[in-house]
């Protein structure tokens, strides 16, 4: 007779097996990519102080920054683009702000910023709609100047984004391969002295960054909303409005590019930093939106398996990625609670030896996190190993953010709720209004 314990154990093996099968090869490949690039896992400090490099001749980059009440951060972002990314043309899309976003952007740009104003009722229809409006202005300018869409890149920046010096120039070189339609920089979190921001950096600069770099091998790097680059001709192949109304319009664009055979890549020689969140409610709203967009994207899976899409390895990787919430996060959110209950019931894995049993449980629970602590410590550069190990232990309770977000996303999908609240920013201005 099969007991619930046996069923639980088998389910756990399936989930853990899928997790290892999908994530470990990407992480290992990401580390290999870093090593083969002549770089180092410890590169954030070096890249932050890198040389400001001009764009290669013959290339044009438009940086579009969609904004809705972003006066707290837009000034430093505009100055970063103009000062640290020479040659980049900045397009700020004011999506119906009722604060000083537009004025702040114009002042920071000192006459070098194109301002696209959107007013209600057309404004505030989502980030995708704002980006499509900005793109129409870019296309018009490209037509006026007679530029080659194949040598024009459109970069999407969040209002709090800061690319490392010369990042745009380094990304341009990736597009020398005519099959590359998009590129995405890895993300770093600022303000890491706060424990919650440190954990988010652990996620982004640690696990997410290396898996993203690992996906270079299959040319299916996931597009994100910050430091997202796309070839204009690739966007044209998607349609007049390449960004969708999805809650994760960035992920949707990456799928659209892959479905049309375009490669999406990344590089180890640049990154983008952004703010994290310390308020639990804002964090949960943000993660719920991400989860809902990710889970809704499963409906686009058939497009990836039609003729003309990216190669077999890319299709397989993207399929695995789209299944992550369903085959890892949701089932593990249940399995973890059942395993905890089972441990409380006893006896442990080693009957008759409570201390050895406790040690065995600890190793089984935290071994992967401890290994990851060493990797993050190598990448972070700004904390001792013991603190990285403490952070690794906090990842276990931190998983509940993802668990709750996924179940909330399921509820929102089931009830047809698709609206979302914009994430508020922390004020990065000084008393004189500058960064």
C-alpha positions in Angstrom: 0.0 0.0 0.0 1.4 3.4 -1.0 1.4 5.9 1.9 1.1 9.7 1.7 4.8 9.8 2.8 5.9 7.7 -0.2 3.8 9.9 -2.5 5.4 13.0 -1.0 8.9 11.6 -1.3 8.4 10.7 -5.0 6.9 14.1 -5.7 9.8 15.8 -4.0 12.3 13.7 -6.1 10.5 14.8 -9.3 10.5 18.5 -8.4 14.1 18.4 -7.1 15.1 16.5 -10.2 13.6 19.0 -12.6 15.1 21.9 -10.6 18.6 20.4 -10.9 18.1 19.3 -14.5 17.1 22.8 -15.5 19.2 25.1 -13.3 22.5 23.3 -12.7 23.5 23.2 -16.4 22.7 26.9 -16.8 24.7 27.9 -13.7 27.7 25.8 -14.7 27.5 27.1 -18.3 27.3 30.7 -16.9 30.5 30.2 -14.9 32.2 28.7 -17.9 31.1 31.7 -20.1 32.6 34.1 -17.5 35.8 32.2 -17.4 36.2 31.9 -21.2 35.5 35.6 -21.6 38.6 36.4 -19.7 36.6 38.0 -17.1 36.1 37.1 -13.4 33.2 36.2 -11.2 34.4 39.3 -9.2 33.8 41.9 -11.9 31.3 44.5 -10.5 33.9 46.9 -9.0 36.0 46.7 -12.1 33.1 47.3 -14.5 31.8 50.2 -12.3 35.1 52.0 -12.8 35.4 51.0 -16.5 36.3 53.3 -19.4 33.6 55.4 -21.0 33.6 54.0 -24.6 32.0 55.6 -27.6 29.7 53.7 -29.9 31.3 51.9 -32.8 31.1 53.8 -36.1 27.9 53.2 -38.1 25.7 52.2 -35.1 23.0 54.3 -33.5 21.5 53.5 -30.1 18.2 55.1 -28.9 17.6 54.7 -25.1 13.9 54.8 -24.3 13.0 55.5 -20.7 9.2 55.2 -20.0 8.2 57.3 -17.0 5.2 57.6 -14.8 5.9 59.9 -11.8 9.6 59.3 -11.7 11.0 62.7 -10.6 12.8 61.0 -7.8 15.2 59.0 -10.1 14.9 60.2 -13.7 17.6 62.9 -13.4 20.5 60.6 -12.4 19.3 58.1 -15.0 19.4 60.6 -17.9 22.8 61.9 -16.8 24.1 58.3 -16.6 23.0 57.7 -20.2 24.5 60.9 -21.5 27.7 60.9 -19.6 28.6 57.2 -19.3 27.1 56.0 -22.6 28.5 58.6 -25.1 26.6 58.7 -28.5 23.4 57.2 -27.1 20.3 59.2 -27.9 17.9 59.5 -25.0 14.1 59.4 -25.4 12.1 60.0 -22.3 8.5 58.9 -22.5 6.4 60.8 -20.0 3.3 58.6 -19.6 0.9 61.1 -18.1 3.0 62.0 -15.0 1.5 64.5 -12.6 4.8 65.3 -10.9 7.9 67.0 -12.2 9.2 64.0 -14.2 9.2 65.8 -17.6 10.9 69.0 -16.3 13.5 67.0 -14.3 14.4 64.9 -17.4 14.7 68.0 -19.6 16.9 69.8 -17.1 19.1 66.8 -16.6 19.5 66.3 -20.4 20.5 70.0 -21.0 19.0 70.0 -24.5 20.1 66.5 -25.4 16.8 64.6 -24.6 13.8 63.9 -26.8 10.7 64.2 -24.6 7.6 62.2 -25.7 4.5 63.4 -23.8 1.5 61.2 -23.4 -1.8 62.5 -22.0 -4.9 60.8 -20.6 -6.8 58.9 -21.7 -4.1 57.5 -24.0 -1.5 57.6 -21.2 -1.2 55.1 -18.3 -2.2 52.1 -20.4 0.8 50.1 -19.3 4.5 50.0 -20.0 4.1 48.3 -23.3 1.9 51.0 -24.7 4.3 53.7 -23.6 7.2 51.9 -25.2 5.3 51.5 -28.5 4.6 55.2 -28.5 8.2 56.0 -28.0 9.2 53.5 -30.7 7.0 55.4 -33.2 9.1 58.5 -32.6 12.3 56.5 -33.0 11.1 55.0 -36.3 10.1 58.4 -37.6 13.6 59.8 -36.8 15.2 56.8 -38.4 13.2 57.4 -41.5 14.0 61.1 -41.6 17.8 60.4 -41.3 17.7 57.4 -43.7 19.3 55.1 -41.2 19.6 51.3 -41.7 17.2 49.6 -39.2 19.6 46.7 -39.0 22.2 49.0 -37.5 19.9 50.8 -35.1 19.5 49.5 -31.6 16.6 50.4 -29.2 17.5 50.2 -25.5 14.8 50.1 -22.9 15.8 51.5 -19.5 13.7 51.7 -16.3 13.7 55.2 -14.7 16.0 53.9 -11.9 18.5 52.1 -14.2 22.2 52.9 -14.4 24.4 51.0 -16.8 28.1 50.5 -16.1 30.3 53.0 -18.1 30.6 52.1 -21.8 28.0 49.4 -21.5 26.1 50.4 -24.6 29.3 50.3 -26.7 30.0 46.8 -25.5 26.5 45.6 -26.2 26.7 46.9 -29.8 29.5 44.5 -30.6 27.1 41.6 -29.9 25.0 42.7 -32.8 27.8 42.2 -35.3 26.2 38.7 -35.6 23.3 39.5 -37.9 21.1 36.8 -36.3 21.2 38.5 -32.9 17.9 40.4 -32.5 18.2 41.2 -28.8 20.5 41.5 -25.8 19.9 41.8 -22.0 22.4 43.0 -19.4 22.6 41.2 -16.0 21.3 43.2 -13.0 22.8 44.4 -9.8 20.9 45.9 -6.9 22.0 49.1 -5.3 21.9 49.9 -1.5 23.0 46.5 -0.4 23.6 47.5 3.2 19.9 46.8 3.9 19.4 43.0 4.4 16.4 42.8 2.1 18.3 44.5 -0.7 21.3 42.2 -0.1 19.0 39.2 -0.5 17.6 40.7 -3.8 21.2 41.2 -5.0 21.9 37.6 -4.0 19.0 36.7 -6.4 19.9 39.0 -9.3 23.7 39.3 -9.3 24.1 35.7 -8.1 21.6 33.1 -9.4 19.8 35.1 -12.0 23.0 36.6 -13.6 24.8 33.3 -14.0 21.7 31.5 -15.4 21.2 34.4 -17.8 24.8 34.1 -18.9 24.4 30.3 -19.2 21.5 30.9 -21.6 23.9 32.6 -24.0 24.7 29.0 -25.1 21.1 28.6 -26.4 20.7 32.3 -27.4 17.6 32.5 -25.3 18.6 35.1 -22.6 15.5 36.3 -21.0 14.6 39.9 -21.8 14.0 42.2 -18.8 12.7 45.7 -18.4 16.0 47.3 -17.6 18.9 47.5 -20.1 17.0 45.6 -22.7 18.5 46.0 -26.3 16.8 45.1 -29.5 17.7 45.6 -33.2 15.2 47.9 -34.8 14.8 45.5 -37.8 14.0 42.7 -35.3 11.4 44.8 -33.7 10.0 45.6 -37.1 9.7 41.9 -37.8 7.5 41.5 -34.7 5.1 44.2 -35.9 4.1 47.9 -35.5 3.7 47.5 -31.8 6.2 44.9 -30.6 5.6 45.4 -26.9 2.4 43.7 -25.7 0.0 44.6 -23.0 1.3 41.7 -20.9 2.3 42.4 -17.3 5.7 41.2 -18.4 6.0 42.9 -21.8 9.8 42.3 -21.7 9.4 38.5 -21.4 6.8 38.6 -24.2 9.1 40.5 -26.5 11.8 37.8 -26.0 9.4 35.1 -26.9 8.3 37.1 -30.0 11.9 37.4 -31.1 12.7 33.7 -30.5 9.5 32.7 -32.4 10.9 34.6 -35.4 14.3 33.0 -35.2 16.2 35.9 -33.6 18.9 35.2 -31.1 18.9 36.9 -27.7 22.2 37.1 -25.9 24.1 38.9 -23.1 27.7 39.7 -22.2 30.0 39.6 -19.1 31.5 43.1 -19.8 28.6 45.3 -18.6 25.7 45.3 -16.2 22.8 47.5 -15.1 22.1 48.5 -11.5 18.6 49.3 -10.1 16.8 49.9 -6.9 15.4 47.0 -4.8 12.4 47.0 -2.5 12.3 47.0 1.3 8.6 47.4 1.8 7.0 43.9 2.0 3.7 45.0 0.4 5.4 46.7 -2.6 7.7 43.7 -2.9 4.9 41.2 -3.0 2.9 43.3 -5.5 6.0 43.4 -7.8 6.7 39.7 -7.5 3.0 38.9 -8.1 3.0 40.9 -11.3 6.2 39.1 -12.5 4.7 35.7 -11.6 1.4 36.4 -13.3 3.1 37.6 -16.5 5.5 34.6 -16.5 2.7 32.1 -15.9 0.4 33.7 -18.5 3.2 33.5 -21.1 2.7 29.7 -21.2 0.0 30.3 -23.8 2.7 31.4 -26.2 4.5 28.1 -26.0 3.1 26.7 -29.3 4.7 29.7 -31.2 8.1 28.5 -30.2 7.6 25.1 -31.9 6.4 26.4 -35.2 8.8 26.5 -38.3 11.0 29.5 -38.3 11.5 29.7 -34.6 14.9 29.6 -32.9 16.8 26.2 -32.9 15.9 23.1 -31.0 18.1 23.8 -28.0 16.6 27.3 -27.7 13.1 26.0 -27.9 13.8 23.4 -25.3 15.4 25.9 -22.9 12.5 28.4 -23.3 10.0 25.6 -22.8 11.8 24.7 -19.6 11.8 28.3 -18.5 8.1 28.8 -19.1 7.3 25.7 -17.1 9.3 26.8 -14.0 6.4 28.2 -12.1 4.2 25.2 -12.7 6.8 22.4 -12.2 9.1 24.0 -9.6 7.6 27.0 -7.6 4.0 25.9 -7.1 4.6 22.2 -6.3 7.6 23.0 -4.1 5.5 25.6 -2.2 3.3 22.6 -1.1 6.1 20.0 -0.8 8.2 22.1 1.5 5.4 22.5 4.0 4.6 18.8 4.0 8.3 18.0 4.4 8.5 20.3 7.4 5.4 18.6 9.0 7.0 15.2 8.4 10.2 16.3 10.1 8.2 17.5 13.1 6.5 14.1 13.3 9.9 12.3 13.4 11.8 10.1 13.4 14.5 11.8 11.5 16.5 10.3 8.6 18.8 8.6 11.1 16.5 6.8 13.7 17.9 6.7 17.2 20.5 9.4 16.6 18.8 12.8 17.0 22.0 14.9 16.5 23.1 13.0 13.4 19.5 13.2 12.2 19.4 16.9 12.7 22.8 17.3 10.9 21.5 15.2 8.0 18.3 17.3 7.7 20.4 20.5 7.8 22.8 19.3 5.0 19.9 18.1 2.9 18.1 21.4 3.3 20.9 23.9 3.0 23.7 22.2 1.0 22.8 23.9 -2.3 22.4 27.2 -0.5 25.8 26.9 1.1 27.4 26.2 -2.3 25.6 29.1 -3.7 26.8 31.3 -0.8 30.4 30.7 -2.0 29.6 31.6 -5.6 27.8 34.8 -4.5 30.7 35.7 -2.2 33.0 35.4 -5.1 30.8 37.7 -7.2 29.8 40.2 -4.6 33.2 41.6 -3.6 31.7 43.7 -0.8 31.0 41.2 2.0 32.9 38.5 3.9 32.2 34.8 3.4 30.4 34.4 6.7 27.8 37.1 5.8 27.3 35.3 2.4 26.5 32.1 4.4 24.1 34.0 6.6 22.4 35.4 3.4 22.2 31.9 2.0 20.2 30.7 5.1 17.8 33.6 4.6 17.0 32.4 1.1 14.9 29.6 2.6 12.3 31.8 4.3 12.7 34.3 1.3 11.3 31.5 -0.9 7.9 32.3 0.7 7.8 35.6 -1.3 7.8 33.5 -4.5 5.4 31.0 -3.1 2.8 33.6 -2.1 3.3 35.6 -5.3 2.7 32.5 -7.5 -0.5 31.6 -5.7 -1.7 35.2 -5.8 -1.0 35.1 -9.5 -3.1 32.0 -9.9 -6.0 33.7 -8.2 -5.6 36.8 -10.3 -5.5 34.8 -13.5 -8.6 32.8 -12.5 -10.5 35.9 -11.6 -9.4 37.8 -14.8 -7.5 40.5 -12.9 -4.8 42.1 -15.0 -4.3 45.6 -13.6 -1.2 46.5 -11.6 0.3 49.3 -9.5 3.5 50.9 -10.6 6.4 50.3 -8.2 7.3 53.4 -6.2 10.9 54.5 -6.2 13.2 55.6 -3.3 14.3 59.2 -3.6 17.9 59.4 -4.9 18.1 63.2 -5.1 20.1 65.3 -2.7 18.9 68.5 -1.2 19.7 70.5 -4.4 17.7 68.0 -6.5 20.8 66.3 -7.9 22.0 62.7 -7.4 
